[in-house]
């Protein structure tokens, strides 16, 4: 259980994540283009938000698991990119995938988190979530919301990957044009199982 799931986004943290996004965006444009995303400023925002969420989750979860890896700020060639979980502790096979949503998206689509998914395809898919399930009980997903203008955020849940599958919580995207390669987990569905939101 995370004692205080809310967090502050200070200037140092924000600037570090923004710089990483600007430095790495050139290696990510092909990946986003395959998702029909071409707006370079939106891509930078997405990378920034993802890294901010990783920082927040690491700060909280590393208090429980001190060997948890820190967020990775290495810039990888597109051929080196992988779907490894964002945070992990190999000594106990613990892995935590971090999903983020910024306030503008929440207002537009409701509180939800998006996963890359193309049924029957090995390409551009969250393989750690939808690949072969290896019965690893220590594989988790964390769900984070960010309010960049107010410099704050909150972790809403950290749950097991298998639990998400067992409870059929992966649902179609509300935006029809995104339904061919993305699915989502909606907070309203998570909230119905509120006794199980903190499984780590």
Steps between C-alpha positions, in 0.01 A plus 500: 500500500627847409458721806461828310421453130505874424822672396646837403670565166783739579684707239812283506297185436297663222802651325690170514211309343439768235866499401498122471192521277663757270822299483326170424213608275706449185531128573126467569333670203478180293333318786244777545445530124398136494236596754382784272654761732702765316484811721855538633389723790239244608762226482735703723216555748419127501862402567528767773181380670609139489834578662339720767269214592794260517681736739195524725441125511868431565507748791205324664562133420876509570409569863355147506747340256834685537662305214248627247675642193488875449336649187722451196624821334720334238427595140457185292521454126162394363641151437593473869158597633310229680183443700684431825303609806577853615616406852629166622682305767650191331595343833133428574370512140301813585395723210280807492367647175406867544200652323432875510219735401518879496208718613413617145447142390300422813265790431455392138464123542447426869758360738658210312833357389593383152681182395640421156329189372470349156334161515697233317794733444844489658571859402433805716335317786552516875647149501553498875126547538359303206781255425525152640401501865785338694308467828727762656302621799731801534404669171305822564354806329479838673243762396598865539329832425694824452397863526797680350354855534451442874827305534343199669384146437365187659554125478152345493583130502776242466354166397617169361499452123328163535230657719419751224456212256302285743256786565476593130593863569653568158225675303463658153607862458218755506650675198405278208801590284732351765317171547712309247826514696427622852295390799452663838444442869237735643510634854125445543562127456796502737299691759241223513776275636642759739593242762754366249661820372824456697637156430871568531 
